[in-house]
């Protein structure tokens, strides 16, 4: 089970490892989602004071914590060496997005030996298969974990009733508001991140980050879509995903179009979907667009995310 950053940092603090304080300003505001590269994807916001926080950013969907000024970043992790069936500590003098497996070593400098021991103890206590701090920074002699990636061994769940709290908090937020003008409704965890990357590469900016997984009901999709489509300054709507195995594409497309109609929008809609009942969804969408005089493009997965994203600009 993967933990959100906030839950991972609680494990670090319980082990005596320092982490930034929450709601201390200036601050960084980070969505609590189970995916990396949030900064590269434009999902992390820097603010100077509390008055800049939105209502959503005050809740559990986000982590608002002090901005730590630092010069150098390191990497350290406690993981399992599958070859020997035991824990190992990995360290690198290079941290952040620049670190690669080639940079990592099991030789831990003396300055980092205490935090290495704390990670090992935390991993054993919590039955973790991974506790990663990246980046780890040093400020006035104190090592501080700016991020935390923690994965727990599902087979050990019976020994940890407290994990029930993590399962509840580990649900991906339904809709994260951003500052762009493209309303995004994405389907599938991996596909949503590919779509977001394609959108930035095309030179467009998302008004939100929304990921819908599984086979959601018409009502659930319509409710999420209503939130997404209420954002100001929307100039286009992008409904995107990869090939669905179980999702009823017709019902999800119908739900979004119904929410669009209620929102009284008139901007173009670009759809990239495939899977069960896609032909029915396509026929319905084109008939709906003609009836409402809305520009609508419906593509299958033979059109890449990049090609689809370029249609939005």
C-alpha positions in Angstrom: 0.0 0.0 0.0 1.3 3.4 -1.0 0.9 6.3 1.4 0.3 9.9 0.7 3.1 12.3 1.5 1.4 13.6 4.7 1.0 10.1 6.1 4.6 9.2 5.1 5.9 12.2 6.9 4.1 11.2 10.0 6.0 7.9 10.0 9.2 9.9 9.6 8.4 12.3 12.4 7.6 9.3 14.7 11.1 8.0 13.9 12.7 11.3 14.9 13.3 12.6 11.4 12.6 16.3 10.8 10.1 17.5 8.2 8.7 20.9 7.3 6.0 22.4 9.6 2.5 22.6 8.3 0.8 26.0 7.7 4.0 28.0 8.3 4.6 30.7 5.7 6.0 31.3 3.1 4.8 27.9 2.1 4.5 25.3 -0.7 1.1 23.8 -1.4 1.1 20.2 -2.7 -1.8 18.0 -3.8 -1.9 14.7 -2.0 -1.9 12.3 -4.9 -0.1 9.0 -5.3 2.1 10.1 -8.2 5.4 11.7 -8.6 6.8 14.7 -10.5 4.2 17.0 -9.1 6.5 20.0 -9.5 7.3 19.2 -13.1 3.6 18.9 -13.8 2.8 22.3 -12.4 0.8 20.9 -9.4 2.9 22.5 -6.6 2.2 26.1 -5.7 4.3 28.6 -3.8 2.5 31.1 -1.6 3.6 33.9 0.8 0.8 34.0 3.3 -2.3 32.2 4.5 -4.7 34.5 2.7 -3.5 33.0 -0.6 -4.9 29.6 0.4 -8.1 28.4 -1.3 -10.7 26.6 0.7 -9.7 23.2 -0.9 -6.0 23.8 0.0 -7.0 24.1 3.7 -8.3 20.5 3.7 -6.8 17.0 3.5 -6.5 17.0 -0.3 -3.5 19.3 0.0 -0.4 19.6 2.2 0.6 23.2 3.0 4.0 23.4 4.7 6.8 25.8 5.1 9.1 26.6 2.3 12.6 25.5 3.3 15.5 27.5 1.7 18.3 25.2 0.9 21.3 24.8 -1.4 22.0 21.1 -1.9 19.7 18.1 -2.1 20.4 14.5 -1.2 18.6 11.2 -1.6 18.3 8.4 1.0 16.0 5.4 1.2 15.4 2.2 3.0 14.2 -0.5 0.7 14.3 -4.3 0.4 17.2 -6.0 -1.4 15.3 -8.9 -3.0 18.5 -10.8 -3.7 19.2 -11.3 0.0 15.7 -10.8 1.4 16.7 -8.0 3.8 16.6 -4.3 4.1 19.3 -2.0 2.6 19.9 1.7 2.8 20.6 3.6 -0.5 22.2 7.0 -0.5 23.1 9.6 -3.1 24.8 13.0 -3.0 22.4 13.9 -5.8 18.8 14.5 -4.8 15.5 15.7 -6.4 14.6 14.9 -10.0 18.2 14.6 -11.0 18.9 11.4 -9.1 19.3 8.1 -11.0 20.0 4.5 -9.9 23.6 5.0 -11.1 24.1 7.7 -8.5 23.1 5.5 -5.6 25.4 3.7 -3.2 25.1 1.5 -0.1 28.0 3.3 1.5 26.5 5.8 3.9 28.6 8.9 4.9 29.0 9.3 8.6 26.9 12.5 8.7 23.9 10.5 7.4 24.3 7.4 9.6 21.8 8.5 12.2 19.0 9.1 9.7 19.9 5.8 8.0 19.4 4.0 11.3 16.1 5.8 11.9 14.8 4.8 8.5 15.8 1.2 9.1 14.0 1.2 12.4 10.9 2.8 10.9 10.8 0.4 8.1 10.9 -2.6 10.4 8.4 -1.1 12.9 5.9 -0.3 10.1 6.5 -3.3 7.8 7.4 -0.9 5.0 8.9 -2.2 1.8 10.1 1.3 1.0 10.7 4.6 2.8 12.3 7.1 0.5 13.3 10.7 1.3 13.9 12.7 -1.9 15.0 15.4 -1.5 16.7 15.4 1.9 18.2 18.7 2.7 20.5 20.1 5.4 19.7 23.4 7.1 21.8 24.7 10.0 23.1 21.2 10.7 19.6 19.6 10.7 18.6 17.1 8.0 15.0 17.7 6.8 12.8 15.5 4.7 11.2 17.6 2.0 9.2 14.7 0.6 8.3 11.2 1.7 7.5 8.1 -0.3 6.3 5.2 1.8 5.1 1.8 0.7 3.8 -0.8 3.2 3.7 -4.6 2.9 0.0 -5.5 2.4 0.7 -9.0 3.8 1.3 -7.4 7.2 -2.0 -5.5 7.4 -3.3 -7.8 10.1 -0.6 -6.6 12.5 -1.4 -2.9 11.8 -5.0 -1.9 12.5 -3.9 1.8 12.2 -3.5 1.2 8.5 -7.2 1.7 8.1 -6.6 5.4 8.4 -4.1 5.3 5.6 -6.5 3.4 3.3 -9.1 6.1 3.8 -6.7 9.0 3.3 -5.0 7.3 0.3 -7.9 8.0 -2.1 -6.9 10.2 -5.0 -8.6 13.6 -4.7 -11.4 13.9 -7.1 -10.6 17.4 -8.4 -7.6 19.6 -7.8 -8.0 23.2 -9.0 -5.2 24.8 -11.0 -4.7 28.1 -12.7 -5.1 27.2 -16.4 -8.1 27.4 -18.7 -8.5 23.8 -20.1 -11.0 21.8 -18.1 -9.6 18.2 -17.8 -11.4 15.0 -17.0 -9.0 12.1 -17.2 -9.7 8.4 -16.8 -7.0 6.0 -15.4 -4.0 6.8 -13.1 -1.2 6.3 -15.6 -3.2 7.7 -18.5 -4.1 10.9 -16.6 -0.4 11.7 -16.0 0.5 11.0 -19.6 -2.4 13.3 -20.7 -1.3 16.0 -18.3 2.3 15.9 -19.6 1.0 16.1 -23.2 -1.1 19.1 -22.3 1.9 21.0 -20.9 4.0 20.0 -23.9 1.4 21.4 -26.2 1.7 24.8 -24.5 -1.7 24.6 -22.8 -2.5 25.0 -19.1 -5.0 22.8 -17.1 -7.7 24.4 -15.0 -7.7 21.3 -12.8 -6.3 17.8 -12.3 -9.0 15.2 -12.1 -8.4 11.4 -12.3 -11.3 8.9 -12.4 -10.5 5.2 -12.1 -12.4 2.0 -12.2 -16.0 1.8 -13.5 -17.7 4.8 -11.9 -21.4 5.4 -12.0 -23.1 8.0 -14.2 -23.9 10.0 -11.0 -20.3 10.0 -9.7 -18.9 11.2 -13.0 -21.5 13.8 -13.4 -20.8 15.2 -9.9 -17.1 15.4 -10.6 -17.7 16.9 -14.0 -19.9 19.6 -12.4 -17.0 20.6 -10.2 -14.6 20.7 -13.0 -16.8 22.7 -15.3 -17.6 25.3 -12.7 -14.0 26.7 -13.0 -13.7 30.2 -14.4 -12.1 31.1 -17.8 -12.6 27.7 -19.4 -11.8 27.8 -23.1 -12.0 24.1 -23.9 -12.9 20.7 -22.3 -10.7 17.7 -22.7 -12.0 14.2 -21.8 -9.1 11.8 -22.1 -8.0 8.3 -21.2 -6.4 5.2 -22.6 -8.3 2.0 -23.6 -10.7 1.1 -20.8 -11.2 -2.5 -19.9 -14.2 -2.2 -17.6 -15.4 1.5 -17.7 -18.7 2.1 -19.5 -17.4 4.8 -21.9 -20.9 5.7 -23.0 -22.1 6.4 -19.5 -19.1 8.5 -18.6 -19.2 10.6 -21.7 -23.0 11.1 -21.3 -22.4 12.2 -17.7 -19.8 14.8 -18.7 -21.9 16.2 -21.5 -25.0 16.5 -19.3 -22.9 18.4 -16.7 -21.5 20.6 -19.5 -25.1 21.5 -20.6 -26.1 22.4 -17.1 -23.0 24.6 -16.8 -24.2 26.5 -19.9 -20.8 26.4 -21.6 -20.2 26.9 -25.3 -16.4 26.0 -25.6 -15.1 23.1 -27.8 -14.9 19.6 -26.4 -12.1 17.2 -27.3 -12.6 13.5 -26.4 -10.0 10.8 -26.6 -11.6 7.6 -25.3 -11.8 3.9 -26.2 -13.2 0.7 -24.7 -16.6 -0.7 -23.9 -19.5 1.1 -25.7 -17.3 3.6 -27.3 -19.2 3.5 -30.6 -22.4 4.3 -28.7 -20.6 7.1 -26.9 -19.3 8.6 -30.1 -22.7 8.5 -31.8 -24.4 10.0 -28.8 -21.7 12.8 -28.5 -21.9 13.8 -32.1 -25.7 13.9 -32.0 -25.6 15.9 -28.8 -23.0 18.4 -30.2 -25.1 19.0 -33.4 -28.2 19.5 -31.3 -26.5 22.0 -29.0 -24.3 23.6 -31.7 -21.0 22.7 -29.9 -17.7 22.0 -31.6 -16.8 18.4 -30.6 -14.0 16.1 -31.7 -14.1 12.4 -30.7 -10.9 10.4 -31.2 -9.9 6.8 -30.3 -6.6 5.7 -29.0 -5.1 5.6 -32.5 -4.7 9.3 -31.9 -2.0 9.9 -29.3 -2.4 12.1 -26.2 0.0 14.6 -27.8 -2.0 14.8 -31.0 -5.2 15.2 -29.0 -3.8 17.8 -26.7 -2.7 20.0 -29.7 -6.4 20.2 -30.8 -7.0 22.2 -27.6 -4.9 25.2 -28.7 
